[in-house]
Amino acid sequence: MGSEEKAAIIFNATFVHPAKFYLNGFSNIPHVKYYYVFLCFVYIMTVVGNCFLLSVIYLVKTLHTPKYMIVFNLAFTDLCGSTTLIPKVLDTFLFDRRYIVYEACLSYMFFVFVFAGMQSWTLVIMAYDRFIAICFPLRYHSIVTKPAIAAMLLFSWFCLSSVMAVMVGFINRLSFCGSLVVQSFYCDHAPVFRLACNDTSINVVMAWIVFIILVCIPVILIGLTYVSISIALSRIASAERLKAMKTCTSHLMLVAVFFLPVLGTNITSVSSYIHPNARIINSTLTHTIPAMLNPIIYSLKTEEVLNSIRKLCKRNRLNLTKQEQRQDCCLMQLGGHL
């Protein structure tokens, strides 16, 4: 083993666990630090954008609806997902702290996958909201209620956390007696379990199950909802159709931004060889860019959010004007007493 691969080994009953893994990241790319600076910029934009959207939804009472509960959950998930991933990537590669403790690596893997899964399934719940709104408009308010959406979101959190806990649990049943270099920029599932020196067949099955749950089922469900929406729209007048289609624009953009890079990367990796550096770039952008773009898309493309932002700005201006008037009155009264 090379110097990068040497780590103390902990013998645990029947399984051999390393004290640390080594995150390899990019190999032989000049000026790679500029890419990490770019990721830092993406993270700052993600935090600002999602915090702003969360604040708008929280402060404006008219946005306290089932639809915006879903948007709030997406913004929260984007914020948590980016915070789980990007600061650690920057710390690892900008400051060359590439060794990661075994237990920290598994925790890292769990949270990255949970938040990625919640992003995916929140988009499914959004599609369900649009499906009911367009296909069953008269029953929308009786079907899409706050308790119903809260139950769907909580169920998604619980199921995804359980699946990812099982996935990480199976990693813990592997023995690592060879290379400890993870060929990725974080503790990704496949690059970690491929380092094991015992049977990994259950981990391969688990990888496919996770891929089906996180990508395949959501894409199929969203596709089916939009087929149903298209059929429903074909039966109504063109003016109403255009109005209904506008309500779907933001969601379709979010779906495209999130799923197209994931599908593209996975299809390419199955059908042909991808250089490890190209795979890392694709993976980092897939994990980070959607979280940055989601609040921008929702803020700029949704009339309700734009109107709410205008209302907040007006309210703040009025409050400032009132404060200034009070200060002027106080100064006049003091002047009168003097």
C-alpha positions in Angstrom: 0.0 0.0 0.0 1.1 3.6 -0.7 1.5 6.2 2.0 -2.0 7.6 1.2 -3.5 4.1 1.8 -2.0 3.4 5.1 -4.4 3.6 8.0 -4.6 1.8 11.3 -6.9 -1.2 11.2 -9.5 -1.9 13.8 -10.4 -5.6 14.2 -14.1 -5.9 15.2 -15.1 -9.5 15.8 -15.6 -10.8 12.2 -15.3 -7.5 10.3 -12.1 -5.5 9.6 -12.8 -1.7 9.7 -10.3 0.9 8.8 -9.6 3.8 11.2 -9.8 6.2 8.3 -10.5 6.4 4.5 -8.6 8.6 2.1 -10.8 10.8 -0.3 -8.9 10.9 -3.6 -10.9 13.6 -5.4 -9.5 15.0 -8.7 -6.3 13.6 -10.1 -3.8 15.6 -12.2 -5.9 18.7 -12.9 -4.0 22.0 -12.8 -5.5 24.9 -11.0 -8.2 22.7 -9.5 -8.5 25.1 -6.5 -10.4 27.5 -8.7 -13.1 24.8 -9.1 -13.4 24.6 -5.3 -13.6 28.4 -5.1 -16.5 28.2 -7.6 -18.2 25.6 -5.3 -17.7 28.0 -2.4 -19.5 30.7 -4.5 -22.3 28.2 -5.3 -22.7 27.4 -1.6 -23.0 31.1 -0.6 -25.6 31.6 -3.3 -27.5 28.5 -2.1 -27.5 29.6 1.5 -28.6 33.2 0.7 -31.3 32.1 -1.9 -32.8 29.3 0.2 -32.7 31.3 3.5 -34.5 34.2 1.6 -37.2 31.9 0.3 -37.7 30.2 3.7 -38.0 33.7 5.3 -40.5 34.9 2.7 -42.7 31.8 3.1 -42.5 32.1 6.9 -43.2 35.8 7.1 -46.0 36.1 4.5 -49.3 34.6 5.9 -50.8 34.2 2.5 -48.1 31.6 1.6 -49.0 29.4 4.6 -50.7 26.9 2.3 -50.2 23.2 1.5 -48.4 24.1 -1.8 -45.9 26.3 0.0 -45.4 23.7 2.8 -43.9 21.6 0.0 -41.8 24.5 -1.4 -40.6 25.3 2.2 -39.5 21.6 2.6 -37.6 21.7 -0.7 -35.8 24.9 0.3 -35.0 23.4 3.7 -33.7 20.2 2.1 -31.6 22.1 -0.4 -30.0 24.1 2.3 -29.3 21.1 4.5 -28.0 19.0 1.6 -25.6 21.7 0.4 -24.4 22.3 4.0 -23.8 18.6 4.5 -21.7 18.3 1.3 -20.0 21.5 0.2 -18.2 22.8 3.4 -16.8 19.3 4.0 -15.6 19.1 0.3 -13.9 22.5 0.6 -12.3 21.5 3.9 -11.1 18.2 2.4 -9.5 19.5 -0.8 -8.8 23.2 -0.3 -7.0 22.5 3.0 -5.8 19.1 2.0 -7.5 17.2 4.9 -8.3 14.1 2.8 -8.4 11.5 5.6 -11.8 10.9 7.1 -12.6 8.8 10.1 -14.5 5.6 9.3 -17.6 6.5 11.4 -17.7 10.1 10.1 -17.5 8.7 6.5 -20.6 6.5 7.1 -22.5 9.5 8.7 -21.5 11.7 5.8 -22.8 9.1 3.3 -26.1 8.7 5.2 -26.9 12.5 5.3 -25.9 13.2 1.7 -28.2 10.4 0.5 -31.1 11.3 2.8 -31.2 14.9 1.6 -30.8 14.0 -2.0 -33.7 11.5 -1.6 -35.8 14.2 0.0 -35.1 16.6 -2.9 -36.3 13.9 -5.3 -39.5 13.0 -3.4 -40.4 16.6 -2.6 -40.5 17.1 -6.4 -42.9 14.1 -6.6 -45.2 15.7 -4.0 -45.1 18.9 -5.9 -46.2 17.0 -9.0 -49.0 15.5 -7.0 -50.1 19.0 -6.0 -50.2 20.2 -9.6 -52.0 17.0 -10.7 -54.8 17.5 -8.2 -55.0 21.3 -8.9 -55.4 20.8 -12.7 -57.2 17.5 -12.9 -59.6 17.9 -9.9 -59.8 21.7 -9.4 -63.1 21.6 -7.5 -61.8 19.0 -5.0 -58.3 20.5 -4.6 -58.9 22.2 -1.2 -60.5 19.1 0.3 -57.8 16.7 -1.0 -54.6 18.8 -0.7 -54.8 19.9 2.9 -52.0 20.9 5.4 -52.4 17.6 7.4 -52.3 15.5 4.2 -49.1 17.3 2.9 -47.5 17.1 6.3 -48.2 13.4 6.5 -46.7 12.8 3.0 -43.6 14.8 3.8 -43.0 13.1 7.2 -43.6 9.7 5.6 -41.0 10.5 3.0 -38.5 11.6 5.6 -39.1 8.5 7.7 -38.9 6.0 4.7 -35.8 7.6 3.2 -34.0 7.7 6.5 -34.8 4.0 7.1 -33.6 2.9 3.6 -30.4 4.9 3.9 -29.8 3.6 7.4 -30.1 0.0 6.0 -27.7 1.0 3.1 -25.1 2.3 5.5 -25.6 -0.6 7.9 -24.7 -3.1 5.1 -21.4 -1.1 4.6 -20.7 -1.7 8.2 -20.8 -5.4 7.6 -17.9 -5.3 5.1 -14.2 -5.9 5.7 -11.6 -3.5 4.3 -8.2 -5.1 4.1 -6.8 -3.6 0.8 -6.8 -0.1 -0.6 -8.5 2.7 1.5 -8.5 5.3 -1.2 -12.1 6.4 -2.1 -12.3 7.4 -5.7 -14.7 10.2 -5.2 -15.0 13.7 -3.6 -17.1 12.4 -0.7 -17.9 9.1 1.0 -20.1 7.9 -1.9 -21.8 4.5 -1.6 -20.4 2.6 -4.6 -16.7 3.8 -4.3 -16.7 2.8 -0.6 -18.2 -0.6 -0.9 -16.0 -1.5 -3.9 -13.0 -1.2 -1.6 -14.2 -4.2 0.5 -12.4 -7.6 0.3 -15.4 -9.7 1.2 -18.7 -10.4 -0.6 -20.4 -7.1 -1.7 -23.4 -8.6 -3.6 -25.9 -7.3 -1.0 -24.4 -3.8 -1.4 -24.7 -3.9 -5.2 -28.4 -4.9 -4.7 -28.8 -2.1 -2.2 -27.2 0.4 -4.6 -29.8 -0.5 -7.3 -32.7 -0.3 -4.7 -31.5 3.2 -3.7 -31.1 4.3 -7.4 -34.7 3.0 -8.1 -36.1 4.8 -5.0 -34.2 8.1 -5.6 -34.4 8.4 -9.3 -36.5 5.8 -11.3 -39.7 5.8 -9.3 -39.8 9.6 -8.9 -39.2 10.2 -12.6 -41.9 7.6 -13.5 -44.5 9.1 -11.1 -43.7 12.7 -12.3 -44.0 11.5 -15.9 -47.4 9.9 -15.2 -48.7 13.0 -13.5 -47.8 15.2 -16.5 -49.3 12.7 -18.9 -52.6 13.0 -16.9 -52.2 16.8 -16.7 -51.7 16.9 -20.5 -54.8 14.9 -21.1 -56.8 17.1 -18.8 -55.5 20.3 -20.4 -56.4 19.0 -23.9 -60.0 19.1 -22.9 -60.2 22.7 -21.8 -60.2 26.1 -23.6 -56.9 27.5 -24.9 -56.9 30.5 -22.6 -57.5 28.4 -19.5 -54.9 25.9 -20.8 -52.2 28.5 -21.0 -53.0 29.7 -17.4 -52.8 26.2 -16.1 -49.6 25.4 -17.9 -48.0 28.5 -16.3 -48.6 27.0 -12.9 -46.5 24.0 -13.9 -43.6 25.9 -15.5 -41.6 26.3 -12.3 -42.0 22.7 -11.2 -41.0 21.4 -14.6 -37.8 23.6 -14.5 -37.0 22.2 -11.0 -37.5 18.6 -12.3 -35.3 19.2 -15.3 -32.5 20.8 -13.3 -32.5 18.0 -10.7 -33.1 14.8 -12.8 -31.5 15.4 -16.2 -27.9 15.6 -14.8 -28.5 12.5 -12.6 -30.0 10.5 -15.5 -27.3 11.7 -17.9 -24.4 10.8 -15.6 -25.8 7.3 -14.8 -26.8 6.4 -18.3 -23.4 7.5 -19.6 -21.5 5.6 -16.9 -23.5 2.4 -17.8 -23.2 2.8 -21.6 -19.6 4.0 -21.8 -16.4 4.8 -19.9 -16.3 8.1 -18.0 -13.0 9.5 -16.8 -13.0 9.7 -12.9 -12.4 13.5 -13.1 -15.4 13.9 -15.4 -17.6 11.8 -13.1 -16.6 13.9 -10.1 -17.4 17.2 -11.9 -20.8 15.8 -13.0 -21.5 14.5 -9.5 -20.5 17.7 -7.7 -22.6 19.8 -10.1 -25.6 17.4 -9.8 -25.4 17.7 -6.0 -25.0 21.5 -5.8 -26.4 23.4 -8.8 -30.1 22.4 -8.4 -30.0 23.6 -4.7 -28.7 27.0 -5.9 -31.2 27.3 -8.8 -34.4 26.2 -7.0 -35.0 29.4 -5.0 -34.1 31.5 -8.0 -36.5 29.7 -10.2 -39.3 29.8 -7.6 -38.7 33.5 -6.8 -38.6 34.7 -10.4 -41.1 32.4 -12.0 -43.9 32.2 -9.4 -46.2 35.2 -9.3 -47.3 34.5 -5.7 -43.8 34.6 -4.4 -42.9 37.8 -6.4 -46.1 39.5 -5.1 -45.2 38.4 -1.5 -41.6 39.8 -1.9 -43.2 43.1 -3.1 -45.5 43.1 -0.1 -42.6 42.5 2.3 -40.6 45.3 0.7 -43.6 47.7 1.0 -44.2 46.6 4.6 -40.6 47.3 5.5 -40.7 50.7 3.7 -43.9 51.6 5.7 -42.3 50.5 8.9 -39.2 52.6 8.2 -41.3 55.6 7.3 -43.3 55.3 10.5 -40.1 55.0 12.6 -38.7 58.1 10.9 -42.0 60.0 11.6 -41.9 58.9 15.3 -38.3 60.1 15.5 -39.2 63.5 13.9 -42.1 63.9 16.4 -39.9 63.1 19.3 -37.3 65.6 18.1 -40.0 68.3 17.7 -41.3 67.6 21.2 -37.8 67.8 22.6 -37.2 71.1 20.7 -40.5 72.5 22.1 -39.5 71.7 25.7 -36.1 73.2 25.2 
